[in-house]
Amino acid sequence: MAFGINRRELNDWKECVKKGEVAFLTHYWIDERFPAIRTVTKAGCADIEKLRIWGQRYGLKREWIHMRHDGFPHYDLMGETQLRILREEGLEEHINRFLEK
């Protein structure tokens, strides 16, 4: 379950993904499979090859791409990987808003 973002932020992310940009959406998250994880960043792009190449730079595997039925393929970034990638991508506002309290 996702929370902590508004409809505009979600729609902006979806538009960027549709345009073939690598776009980031960080939000609070609860999933019983990951009890210690409280946030996730979705790194999405409709251009699967572009997303694969982007992920490869960070050691992410193609098979880790979540191929959504609604057309918003993405990597789910969590934990130390999430923090490292957000820092390397210059997304300090995501870190400040969701990860460092």
All heavy atoms as an XYZ file, in Angstrom:
863
protein
N       0.840     -1.171      0.000
C       0.000      0.000      0.000
C       0.888      1.238      0.000
O       1.808      1.357      0.792
C      -0.912     -0.009      1.225
C      -1.720      1.253      1.346
S      -2.994      1.230      2.629
C      -2.138      0.666      4.045
N       0.626      2.155     -0.895
C       1.404      3.386     -1.033
C       0.683      4.545     -0.369
O      -0.535      4.644     -0.421
C       1.612      3.708     -2.510
N       1.453      5.430      0.251
C       0.881      6.652      0.782
C       1.974      7.703      0.943
O       3.156      7.418      0.828
C       0.122      6.404      2.094
C       0.902      5.678      3.147
C       1.504      6.371      4.178
C       1.027      4.301      3.117
C       2.218      5.706      5.160
C       1.742      3.629      4.094
C       2.340      4.337      5.115
N       1.558      8.949      1.159
C       2.502     10.043      1.332
C       2.708     10.884      0.086
O       3.518     11.809      0.078
N       1.999     10.545     -0.992
C       2.069     11.332     -2.228
C       0.655     11.744     -2.608
O      -0.314     11.156     -2.145
C       2.732     10.555     -3.389
C       2.000      9.239     -3.659
C       4.211     10.337     -3.102
C       2.455      8.524     -4.907
N       0.576     12.741     -3.475
C      -0.744     13.163     -3.923
C      -0.969     12.752     -5.384
O      -0.054     12.281     -6.063
C      -0.947     14.670     -3.708
C       0.051     15.510     -4.470
O       0.322     15.266     -5.645
N       0.604     16.521     -3.813
N      -2.173     12.926     -5.835
C      -2.561     12.515     -7.191
C      -1.709     13.210     -8.253
O      -1.322     12.609     -9.241
C      -4.052     12.818     -7.400
C      -4.581     12.512     -8.771
C      -4.670     11.052     -9.105
N      -5.468     10.327     -8.144
C      -5.484      9.002     -8.073
N      -4.781      8.277     -8.900
N      -6.219      8.389     -7.177
N      -1.408     14.497     -8.048
C      -0.595     15.234     -9.018
C       0.791     14.613     -9.162
O       1.293     14.442    -10.273
C      -0.471     16.700     -8.617
C       0.182     17.557     -9.707
C       0.614     18.944     -9.218
N       2.017     18.871     -8.810
C       2.481     18.796     -7.552
N       1.663     18.796     -6.541
N       3.754     18.723     -7.308
N       1.412     14.248     -8.047
C       2.746     13.635     -8.090
C       2.703     12.303     -8.843
O       3.582     12.025     -9.660
C       3.278     13.421     -6.672
C       3.619     14.717     -5.975
C       3.870     14.551     -4.493
O       3.036     13.907     -3.804
O       4.906     15.067     -4.027
N       1.679     11.512     -8.577
C       1.532     10.239     -9.275
C       1.316     10.462    -10.770
O       1.957      9.808    -11.605
C       0.362      9.443     -8.690
C       0.048      8.115     -9.366
C       1.240      7.174     -9.304
C      -1.192      7.495     -8.730
N       0.446     11.381    -11.118
C       0.172     11.647    -12.536
C       1.396     12.217    -13.251
O       1.642     11.878    -14.417
C      -1.030     12.571    -12.687
C      -2.329     11.866    -12.363
O      -2.432     10.645    -12.425
N      -3.332     12.638    -11.984
N       2.158     13.077    -12.574
C       3.390     13.613    -13.177
C       4.371     12.488    -13.471
O       4.993     12.455    -14.538
C       4.049     14.647    -12.262
C       3.284     15.953    -12.185
O       2.340     16.163    -12.988
O       3.622     16.777    -11.300
N       4.516     11.550    -12.524
C       5.403     10.408    -12.727
C       4.933      9.575    -13.930
O       5.730      9.217    -14.794
C       5.443      9.543    -11.459
C       6.304      8.334    -11.574
C       7.674      8.278    -11.485
C       5.862      6.989    -11.801
N       8.091      6.972    -11.631
C       7.008      6.165    -11.822
C       4.611      6.407    -11.965
C       6.941      4.788    -12.015
C       4.539      5.030    -12.161
C       5.684      4.233    -12.190
N       3.646      9.312    -13.988
C       3.098      8.515    -15.090
C       3.343      9.191    -16.442
O       3.688      8.521    -17.431
C       1.603      8.277    -14.896
C       1.293      7.275    -13.815
C      -0.216      7.083    -13.682
C      -0.548      5.975    -12.718
N      -2.004      5.751    -12.625
N       3.172     10.494    -16.509
C       3.402     11.218    -17.762
C       4.855     11.118    -18.207
O       5.148     10.914    -19.384
C       2.978     12.682    -17.630
C       1.491     12.888    -17.674
C       0.832     12.313    -18.928
O       1.332     12.587    -20.056
O      -0.153     11.573    -18.789
N       5.771     11.277    -17.278
C       7.200     11.170    -17.603
C       7.538      9.758    -18.075
O       8.289      9.583    -19.046
C       8.060     11.551    -16.400
S       8.025     13.309    -16.000
N       6.991      8.765    -17.400
C       7.226      7.370    -17.790
C       6.719      7.139    -19.207
O       7.416      6.566    -20.051
C       6.568      6.392    -16.786
C       6.562      4.966    -17.325
C       7.274      6.456    -15.440
N       5.493      7.594    -19.494
C       4.910      7.426    -20.828
C       5.756      8.066    -21.915
O       5.826      7.565    -23.039
C       3.506      8.038    -20.887
C       2.442      7.249    -20.207
C       1.102      7.971    -20.409
C       0.064      7.548    -19.454
N      -1.182      8.322    -19.599
N       6.388      9.203    -21.602
C       7.225      9.921    -22.565
C       8.563      9.235    -22.812
O       9.340      9.684    -23.645
C       7.499     11.341    -22.075
C       6.310     12.242    -22.066
C       6.715     13.599    -21.528
C       5.529     14.485    -21.281
N       5.928     15.742    -20.611
N       8.854      8.174    -22.058
C      10.118      7.471    -22.234
C      11.259      8.040    -21.407
O      12.416      7.737    -21.653
N      10.915      8.832    -20.403
C      11.922      9.343    -19.477
C      12.069      8.359    -18.322
O      11.109      7.675    -17.963
C      11.487     10.697    -18.909
C      11.276     11.768    -19.939
C      10.648     13.028    -19.349
O      10.688     13.206    -18.112
O      10.110     13.820    -20.141
N      13.266      8.295    -17.732
C      13.425      7.556    -16.490
C      12.965      8.500    -15.394
O      13.543      9.556    -15.178
C      14.883      7.100    -16.265
C      15.014      6.408    -14.919
C      15.337      6.173    -17.392
N      11.876      8.133    -14.736
C      11.237      8.997    -13.742
C      11.210      8.294    -12.389
O      11.154      7.064    -12.319
C       9.811      9.330    -14.187
N      11.211      9.093    -11.334
C      11.304      8.570     -9.975
C      10.110      9.011     -9.143
O       9.721     10.177     -9.176
C      12.592      9.067     -9.312
C      13.818      8.683    -10.079
C      14.314      9.509    -11.075
C      14.459      7.483     -9.823
C      15.430      9.149    -11.806
C      15.580      7.119    -10.552
C      16.066      7.954    -11.546
N       9.566      8.060     -8.391
C       8.471      8.343     -7.482
C       8.765      7.618     -6.167
O       8.800      6.388     -6.134
C       7.140      7.859     -8.063
C       5.906      8.123     -7.218
C       5.604      9.623     -7.176
C       4.714      7.358     -7.763
N       9.006      8.383     -5.130
C       9.261      7.802     -3.812
C       8.026      8.017     -2.956
O       7.404      9.071     -3.010
C      10.494      8.464     -3.160
O      11.630      8.285     -4.019
C      10.796      7.859     -1.797
N       7.676      7.000     -2.183
C       6.525      7.118     -1.292
C       6.677      6.163     -0.120
O       7.500      5.250     -0.143
C       5.215      6.868     -2.040
C       5.136      5.539     -2.729
N       4.865      4.364     -2.063
C       5.293      5.209     -4.032
C       4.843      3.362     -2.932
N       5.107      3.849     -4.133
N       5.882      6.417      0.908
C       5.812      5.479      2.020
C       5.096      4.227      1.542
O       4.277      4.276      0.622
C       5.060      6.100      3.202
C       5.801      7.253      3.816
C       5.319      8.548      3.696
C       6.995      7.046      4.504
C       6.000      9.612      4.257
C       7.685      8.110      5.059
C       7.181      9.387      4.930
O       7.861     10.442      5.472
N       5.419      3.102      2.188
C       4.951      1.836      1.669
C       4.897      0.808      2.783
O       5.802      0.747      3.621
C       5.945      1.418      0.598
C       5.677      0.196     -0.188
C       4.600     -0.053     -0.978
C       6.548     -0.928     -0.340
N       4.746     -1.261     -1.609
C       5.941     -1.814     -1.229
C       7.777     -1.257      0.176
C       6.513     -3.014     -1.601
C       8.361     -2.452     -0.184
C       7.729     -3.314     -1.070
N       3.869      0.007      2.794
C       3.774     -1.109      3.728
C       3.524     -2.370      2.914
O       2.600     -2.431      2.100
C       2.614     -0.910      4.722
C       2.881      0.304      5.604
C       2.432     -2.166      5.575
C       1.721      0.648      6.527
N       4.393     -3.353      3.138
C       4.243     -4.644      2.467
C       4.747     -5.702      3.446
O       5.898     -5.629      3.886
C       5.042     -4.669      1.172
C       4.766     -5.902      0.336
O       4.783     -7.022      0.894
O       4.550     -5.752     -0.878
N       3.902     -6.636      3.784
C       4.271     -7.649      4.773
C       5.480     -8.485      4.357
O       6.141     -9.077      5.203
C       3.074     -8.542      5.098
C       2.585     -9.346      3.928
C       1.276    -10.069      4.203
O       0.472     -9.572      5.012
O       1.066    -11.124      3.585
N       5.803     -8.523      3.061
C       6.986     -9.260      2.605
C       8.280     -8.574      3.030
O       9.329     -9.210      3.084
C       6.984     -9.398      1.078
C       5.823    -10.208      0.534
C       5.777    -10.120     -0.970
N       5.540     -8.728     -1.369
C       5.667     -8.276     -2.598
N       6.046     -9.078     -3.579
N       5.416     -7.004     -2.881
N       8.204     -7.261      3.309
C       9.381     -6.467      3.662
C       9.083     -5.670      4.937
O       8.909     -4.453      4.883
C       9.745     -5.525      2.514
C       9.929     -6.216      1.195
C       8.906     -6.252      0.268
C      11.130     -6.839      0.890
C       9.064     -6.895     -0.957
C      11.302     -7.486     -0.328
C      10.266     -7.521     -1.248
N       9.011     -6.322      6.084
C       8.564     -5.638      7.303
C       9.476     -4.498      7.767
O       8.995     -3.588      8.441
C       8.514     -6.762      8.342
C       9.362     -7.848      7.801
C       9.304     -7.727      6.308
N      10.737     -4.506      7.395
C      11.658     -3.447      7.833
C      11.680     -2.257      6.876
O      12.270     -1.225      7.185
C      13.069     -4.011      7.982
N      11.039     -2.384      5.734
C      11.072     -1.345      4.704
C       9.840     -0.453      4.851
O       8.715     -0.935      4.904
C      11.114     -1.966      3.286
C      12.340     -2.864      3.130
C      11.061     -0.900      2.217
C      13.665     -2.148      3.171
N      10.067      0.851      4.876
C       8.972      1.810      5.029
C       8.788      2.726      3.824
O       7.813      3.469      3.741
C       9.181      2.671      6.281
C       9.124      1.882      7.560
C       7.675      1.467      7.823
N       7.585      0.598      8.982
C       7.194     -0.665      8.943
N       6.840     -1.217      7.811
N       7.127     -1.383     10.034
N       9.753      2.715      2.906
C       9.646      3.528      1.693
C      10.121      2.719      0.493
O      10.881      1.756      0.621
C      10.508      4.810      1.778
O      11.886      4.445      1.847
C      10.122      5.680      2.956
N       9.658      3.132     -0.668
C      10.105      2.541     -1.925
C      10.193      3.667     -2.941
O       9.442      4.641     -2.877
C       9.143      1.423     -2.409
C       7.777      1.978     -2.742
C       9.732      0.650     -3.578
N      11.142      3.545     -3.857
C      11.223      4.455     -4.996
C      10.978      3.647     -6.245
O      11.612      2.615     -6.465
C      12.607      5.139     -5.079
O      12.808      5.924     -3.906
C      12.705      6.030     -6.315
N      10.050      4.112     -7.056
C       9.785      3.479     -8.340
C      10.560      4.261     -9.396
O      10.330      5.459     -9.563
C       8.292      3.479     -8.649
C       7.524      2.659     -7.618
C       6.112      2.439     -8.023
C       5.378      1.562     -7.038
N       5.979      0.278     -6.772
N      11.477      3.573    -10.061
C      12.231      4.151    -11.169
C      11.626      3.562    -12.429
O      11.838      2.383    -12.733
C      13.715      3.817    -11.058
N      10.831      4.347    -13.146
C      10.075      3.825    -14.273
C      10.416      4.465    -15.594
O      10.906      5.596    -15.645
N      10.135      3.736    -16.662
C      10.313      4.241    -18.027
C       9.577      3.294    -18.972
O       9.734      2.073    -18.881
C      11.799      4.292    -18.383
S      12.134      4.965    -20.025
N       8.783      3.842    -19.874
C       8.043      3.017    -20.832
C       8.966      2.361    -21.850
O       8.633      1.322    -22.411
C       6.989      3.858    -21.545
N      10.125      2.958    -22.088
C      11.123      2.390    -22.989
C      11.933      1.365    -22.190
O      12.851      1.718    -21.449
C      12.021      3.518    -23.517
C      13.078      3.045    -24.484
O      13.461      1.850    -24.458
O      13.561      3.891    -25.270
N      11.573      0.102    -22.336
C      12.167     -0.970    -21.531
C      13.675     -1.043    -21.728
O      14.420     -1.253    -20.772
C      11.520     -2.334    -21.876
C      10.020     -2.309    -21.634
C      12.184     -3.461    -21.075
C       9.624     -2.010    -20.215
N      14.134     -0.879    -22.938
C      15.583     -0.950    -23.185
C      16.308      0.199    -22.473
O      17.369      0.004    -21.883
C      15.875     -0.934    -24.688
C      17.335     -1.119    -25.028
C      17.935     -2.459    -24.594
O      17.205     -3.377    -24.171
O      19.168     -2.577    -24.660
N      15.744      1.375    -22.530
C      16.331      2.522    -21.824
C      16.350      2.265    -20.315
O      17.346      2.544    -19.641
C      15.530      3.785    -22.138
C      16.098      5.042    -21.551
C      15.283      6.242    -22.025
C      15.841      7.542    -21.537
N      15.074      8.691    -22.062
N      15.267      1.718    -19.786
C      15.195      1.403    -18.364
C      16.215      0.325    -18.006
O      16.889      0.420    -16.974
C      13.779      0.948    -17.996
C      13.502      0.670    -16.531
C      13.741      1.914    -15.669
C      12.066      0.167    -16.356
N      16.358     -0.675    -18.841
C      17.329     -1.743    -18.597
C      18.742     -1.191    -18.540
O      19.518     -1.497    -17.632
C      17.238     -2.819    -19.676
C      18.196     -3.992    -19.429
C      18.375     -4.848    -20.665
N      19.050     -4.158    -21.756
C      20.375     -3.933    -21.824
N      21.163     -4.314    -20.846
N      20.890     -3.319    -22.869
N      19.093     -0.349    -19.511
C      20.435      0.244    -19.557
C      20.660      1.133    -18.340
O      21.728      1.095    -17.722
C      20.640      1.016    -20.875
C      20.690      0.025    -22.042
C      21.890      1.886    -20.822
C      20.587      0.659    -23.409
N      19.649      1.920    -17.968
C      19.764      2.756    -16.771
C      20.012      1.869    -15.552
O      20.907      2.127    -14.750
C      18.492      3.592    -16.583
C      18.520      4.342    -15.300
C      19.056      5.571    -15.086
C      18.022      3.886    -14.036
N      18.923      5.922    -13.755
C      18.293      4.892    -13.100
C      17.378      2.731    -13.608
C      17.942      4.776    -11.748
C      17.024      2.610    -12.271
C      17.309      3.637    -11.365
N      19.229      0.833    -15.391
C      19.367     -0.070    -14.244
C      20.705     -0.781    -14.212
O      21.283     -0.991    -13.137
N      21.212     -1.128    -15.368
C      22.498     -1.816    -15.458
C      23.616     -0.968    -14.840
O      24.529     -1.507    -14.213
C      22.791     -2.127    -16.931
C      23.958     -3.026    -17.171
C      24.067     -3.391    -18.642
O      23.762     -2.593    -19.528
N      24.480     -4.613    -18.907
N      23.530      0.352    -14.992
C      24.537      1.253    -14.396
C      24.601      1.104    -12.890
O      25.621      1.389    -12.272
C      24.207      2.716    -14.716
C      24.395      3.097    -16.140
C      24.229      4.583    -16.414
N      23.872      5.415    -15.294
C      22.914      6.329    -15.300
N      22.192      6.515    -16.378
N      22.665      7.055    -14.237
N      23.494      0.672    -12.287
C      23.413      0.533    -10.839
C      23.412     -0.926    -10.377
O      23.112     -1.218     -9.227
C      22.150      1.237    -10.327
C      22.212      2.724    -10.512
C      21.435      3.347    -11.488
C      23.054      3.507     -9.735
C      21.493      4.727    -11.666
C      23.123      4.884     -9.907
C      22.333      5.480    -10.873
O      22.404      6.840    -11.042
N      23.724     -1.837    -11.289
C      23.777     -3.247    -10.931
C      22.422     -3.922    -10.844
O      22.289     -4.996    -10.262
N      21.399     -3.304    -11.430
C      20.054     -3.882    -11.419
C      19.873     -4.795    -12.622
O      20.364     -4.500    -13.714
C      19.000     -2.771    -11.446
C      19.118     -1.707    -10.353
C      18.054     -0.636    -10.553
C      19.037     -2.320     -8.975
N      19.180     -5.875    -12.442
C      18.965     -6.851    -13.506
C      17.653     -6.590    -14.233
O      16.676     -6.157    -13.628
C      18.955     -8.261    -12.925
C      20.269     -8.641    -12.286
C      20.197    -10.020    -11.695
C      21.519    -10.367    -11.018
N      21.456    -11.688    -10.398
N      17.647     -6.900    -15.526
C      16.432     -6.721    -16.331
C      15.244     -7.464    -15.737
O      14.121     -6.956    -15.729
C      16.683     -7.180    -17.770
C      15.453     -7.045    -18.651
C      15.671     -7.636    -20.031
N      14.455     -7.620    -20.794
C      14.051     -6.615    -21.567
N      14.780     -5.539    -21.667
N      12.923     -6.705    -22.229
N      15.489     -8.665    -15.203
C      14.371     -9.453    -14.675
C      13.756     -8.840    -13.419
O      12.701     -9.270    -12.965
C      14.774    -10.915    -14.426
C      15.957    -11.102    -13.536
C      17.289    -11.231    -14.271
O      17.413    -10.765    -15.416
O      18.209    -11.796    -13.668
N      14.387     -7.838    -12.865
C      13.836     -7.131    -11.707
C      12.862     -6.027    -12.103
O      12.242     -5.407    -11.236
C      14.947     -6.544    -10.859
C      15.851     -7.566    -10.238
C      15.650     -8.908    -10.135
C      17.113     -7.308     -9.634
N      16.714     -9.502     -9.506
C      17.626     -8.547     -9.185
C      17.870     -6.157     -9.435
C      18.852     -8.652     -8.550
C      19.094     -6.269     -8.803
C      19.574     -7.504     -8.362
N      12.741     -5.768    -13.401
C      11.773     -4.762    -13.846
C      10.364     -5.296    -13.611
O      10.021     -6.401    -14.037
C      11.967     -4.404    -15.340
C      13.334     -3.765    -15.556
C      10.848     -3.479    -15.824
C      13.687     -3.525    -17.024
N       9.564     -4.511    -12.907
C       8.174     -4.877    -12.660
C       7.374     -4.462    -13.893
O       7.190     -3.278    -14.146
C       7.680     -4.155    -11.399
C       6.305     -4.545    -10.999
N       5.595     -3.857    -10.049
C       5.482     -5.540    -11.410
C       4.417     -4.408     -9.895
N       4.326     -5.424    -10.708
N       6.946     -5.445    -14.659
C       6.211     -5.199    -15.901
C       4.721     -5.095    -15.585
O       4.005     -6.082    -15.557
C       6.475     -6.328    -16.895
C       7.934     -6.504    -17.246
S       8.656     -5.076    -18.047
C       7.845     -5.156    -19.633
N       4.295     -3.880    -15.328
C       2.898     -3.660    -14.944
C       1.965     -3.808    -16.142
O       2.298     -3.406    -17.244
C       2.746     -2.278    -14.327
C       3.430     -2.157    -12.984
C       3.254     -0.775    -12.433
N       1.872     -0.365    -12.470
C       1.102     -0.233    -11.391
N       1.574     -0.500    -10.213
N      -0.146      0.181    -11.516
N       0.789     -4.324    -15.874
C      -0.218     -4.507    -16.917
C      -0.746     -3.179    -17.451
O      -1.257     -3.099    -18.554
C      -1.378     -5.353    -16.397
C      -2.176     -4.669    -15.332
N      -1.743     -4.567    -14.022
C      -3.363     -4.022    -15.395
C      -2.639     -3.886    -13.331
N      -3.643     -3.548    -14.126
N      -0.601     -2.102    -16.664
C      -1.138     -0.809    -17.085
C      -0.110      0.069    -17.807
O      -0.366      1.242    -18.064
C      -1.750     -0.062    -15.903
C      -0.749      0.184    -14.778
O       0.426     -0.182    -14.915
O      -1.163      0.751    -13.750
N       1.052     -0.500    -18.140
C       2.003      0.227    -18.974
C       3.000      1.106    -18.241
O       3.535      2.034    -18.842
N       3.279      0.835    -16.991
C       4.245      1.637    -16.232
C       5.344      0.747    -15.668
O       5.434      0.532    -14.453
C       3.539      2.426    -15.118
C       2.543      3.406    -15.664
C       1.195      3.116    -15.651
C       2.971      4.602    -16.219
C       0.267      4.006    -16.176
C       2.054      5.498    -16.751
C       0.706      5.201    -16.727
N       6.206      0.209    -16.545
C       7.280     -0.661    -16.064
C       8.241      0.125    -15.179
O       8.520      1.294    -15.426
C       7.956     -1.134    -17.343
C       7.576     -0.163    -18.390
C       6.263      0.427    -17.983
N       8.745     -0.555    -14.127
C       9.618      0.143    -13.193
C      10.436     -0.836    -12.364
O      10.088     -2.002    -12.230
C       8.801      1.031    -12.252
C       7.878      0.259    -11.364
N       6.624     -0.117    -11.779
C       8.027     -0.226    -10.108
C       6.041     -0.786    -10.807
N       6.880     -0.881     -9.774
N      11.519     -0.320    -11.815
C      12.256     -1.007    -10.765
C      11.712     -0.503     -9.437
O      11.433      0.689     -9.290
C      13.750     -0.658    -10.813
C      14.530     -1.306    -11.921
C      14.896     -0.574    -13.047
C      14.940     -2.630    -11.822
C      15.646     -1.157    -14.055
C      15.686     -3.220    -12.837
C      16.035     -2.479    -13.949
O      16.781     -3.055    -14.944
N      11.602     -1.385     -8.451
C      11.293     -0.987     -7.086
C      12.619     -0.917     -6.334
O      13.305     -1.929     -6.187
C      10.370     -2.006     -6.402
C       8.944     -1.924     -6.903
O       8.450     -0.797     -7.093
O       8.319     -2.982     -7.100
N      12.970      0.269     -5.888
C      14.223      0.482     -5.171
C      13.925      0.590     -3.687
O      13.072      1.380     -3.283
C      14.899      1.765     -5.661
C      15.060      1.913     -7.177
C      15.647      3.270     -7.513
C      15.907      0.781     -7.741
N      14.658     -0.193     -2.889
C      14.448     -0.209     -1.439
C      15.786     -0.248     -0.714
O      16.799     -0.653     -1.284
C      13.636     -1.449     -1.044
C      12.261     -1.516     -1.645
S      11.408     -3.059     -1.225
C      12.019     -4.115     -2.522
N      15.752      0.150      0.536
C      16.906      0.004      1.413
C      18.129      0.785      0.951
O      18.025      1.909      0.450
N      19.299      0.183      1.142
C      20.563      0.837      0.797
C      20.664      1.129     -0.697
O      21.215      2.159     -1.095
C      21.760     -0.003      1.259
C      21.931     -0.034      2.758
C      22.120      1.356      3.356
O      22.894      2.158      2.792
O      21.478      1.637      4.385
N      20.139      0.241     -1.526
C      20.156      0.474     -2.977
C      19.355      1.722     -3.312
O      19.784      2.562     -4.101
C      19.592     -0.747     -3.728
O      20.400     -1.886     -3.413
C      19.566     -0.520     -5.226
N      18.199      1.853     -2.707
C      17.350      3.033     -2.909
C      18.108      4.306     -2.537
O      18.163      5.262     -3.319
C      16.092      2.897     -2.056
C      15.177      4.099     -2.073
C      14.082      3.994     -1.030
O      14.223      3.287     -0.021
N      12.982      4.678     -1.258
N      18.704      4.315     -1.365
C      19.414      5.498     -0.881
C      20.596      5.844     -1.783
O      20.784      7.001     -2.161
C      19.877      5.267      0.560
C      20.468      6.448      1.291
C      19.511      7.626      1.328
C      20.862      6.031      2.708
N      21.369      4.835     -2.160
C      22.531      5.061     -3.039
C      22.115      5.645     -4.384
O      22.696      6.625     -4.855
C      23.288      3.744     -3.242
C      24.474      3.842     -4.187
C      25.212      2.512     -4.307
N      24.384      1.387     -4.672
C      24.078      1.051     -5.918
N      24.525      1.773     -6.937
N      23.324     -0.001     -6.173
N      21.087      5.074     -4.993
C      20.654      5.539     -6.310
C      20.055      6.938     -6.220
O      20.353      7.796     -7.067
C      19.679      4.534     -6.953
C      20.446      3.245     -7.306
C      19.010      5.138     -8.190
C      19.580      2.105     -7.793
N      19.248      7.203     -5.203
C      18.696      8.550     -5.054
C      19.814      9.578     -4.914
O      19.744     10.656     -5.517
C      17.749      8.619     -3.852
C      16.401      7.918     -4.013
C      15.637      7.919     -2.692
C      15.567      8.546     -5.121
N      20.846      9.251     -4.152
C      21.979     10.172     -4.009
C      22.701     10.372     -5.337
O      22.987     11.502     -5.725
C      22.948      9.659     -2.948
C      22.452      9.918     -1.553
C      23.534      9.720     -0.508
N      23.012     10.113      0.786
C      22.959      9.326      1.846
N      23.439      8.104      1.798
N      22.446      9.778      2.979
N      22.975      9.275     -6.024
C      23.694      9.366     -7.299
C      22.884     10.098     -8.361
O      23.459     10.736     -9.241
C      24.117      7.977     -7.775
C      25.220      7.385     -6.917
C      25.756      6.072     -7.439
O      25.770      5.874     -8.673
O      26.166      5.243     -6.603
N      21.565     10.025     -8.285
C      20.695     10.712     -9.244
C      20.425     12.163     -8.832
O      19.736     12.888     -9.534
C      19.366      9.967     -9.401
C      19.475      8.640    -10.121
C      19.726      8.781    -11.615
O      19.322      9.807    -12.223
O      20.325      7.852    -12.197
N      20.959     12.578     -7.673
C      20.775     13.948     -7.215
C      19.372     14.229     -6.694
O      18.919     15.370     -6.737
N      18.711     13.218     -6.189
C      17.324     13.365     -5.733
C      17.265     13.504     -4.211
O      16.556     12.769     -3.518
C      16.490     12.186     -6.228
C      16.373     12.105     -7.757
C      15.769     10.782     -8.187
C      15.578     13.275     -8.300
N      17.990     14.469     -3.712
C      18.050     14.710     -2.275
C      16.676     15.029     -1.688
O      16.394     14.697     -0.532
C      19.026     15.841     -1.960
C      20.473     15.504     -2.264
C      21.045     14.400     -1.390
O      20.691     14.318     -0.201
O      21.860     13.613     -1.905
N      15.797     15.666     -2.484
C      14.470     15.990     -1.958
C      13.682     14.727     -1.619
O      12.892     14.718     -0.677
C      13.686     16.898     -2.919
C      13.244     16.251     -4.206
C      14.272     16.248     -5.344
O      15.446     16.595     -5.132
O      13.899     15.872     -6.463
N      13.896     13.643     -2.360
C      13.244     12.371     -2.044
C      13.773     11.840     -0.712
O      13.008     11.349      0.117
C      13.505     11.335     -3.137
C      12.802     11.607     -4.421
N      11.895     10.738     -4.953
C      12.888     12.642     -5.296
C      11.436     11.215     -6.108
N      12.033     12.378     -6.320
N      15.086     11.937     -0.531
C      15.713     11.463      0.704
C      15.214     12.294      1.886
O      14.814     11.741      2.915
C      17.246     11.537      0.583
C      17.730     10.572     -0.499
C      17.917     11.233      1.938
C      19.183     10.753     -0.904
N      15.252     13.603      1.747
C      14.837     14.484      2.846
C      13.372     14.290      3.212
O      12.995     14.331      4.378
C      15.086     15.947      2.484
C      16.556     16.250      2.338
O      17.418     15.567      2.890
N      16.856     17.273      1.563
N      12.544     14.078      2.218
C      11.100     13.965      2.462
C      10.695     12.613      3.053
O       9.812     12.543      3.924
C      10.358     14.195      1.153
C       8.858     14.147      1.284
C       8.201     14.546     -0.024
N       6.776     14.298      0.006
C       6.004     14.313     -1.064
N       6.517     14.596     -2.245
N       4.706     14.080     -0.969
N      11.334     11.538      2.586
C      10.849     10.204      2.946
C      11.811      9.343      3.766
O      11.367      8.425      4.429
C      10.461      9.427      1.684
C       9.287      9.999      0.966
C       9.458     10.793     -0.149
C       8.004      9.766      1.415
C       8.375     11.335     -0.825
C       6.906     10.300      0.767
C       7.094     11.084     -0.353
N      13.104      9.605      3.686
C      14.048      8.674      4.302
C      14.732      9.187      5.555
O      15.092      8.407      6.414
C      15.118      8.256      3.274
C      14.554      7.565      2.039
C      15.620      7.412      0.984
C      13.994      6.214      2.399
N      14.951     10.469      5.644
C      15.683     10.994      6.793
C      14.747     11.797      7.669
O      14.335     12.894      7.315
C      16.876     11.838      6.331
C      17.912     10.993      5.615
C      19.118     11.779      5.162
O      19.137     13.017      5.285
O      20.062     11.135      4.685
N      14.417     11.245      8.798
C      13.509     11.908      9.741
C      14.207     12.105     11.063
O      14.943     11.328     11.527
C      12.243     11.093      9.941
C      11.409     10.966      8.700
C      10.764     12.280      8.364
C       9.997     12.142      7.057
N       9.533     13.329      6.508
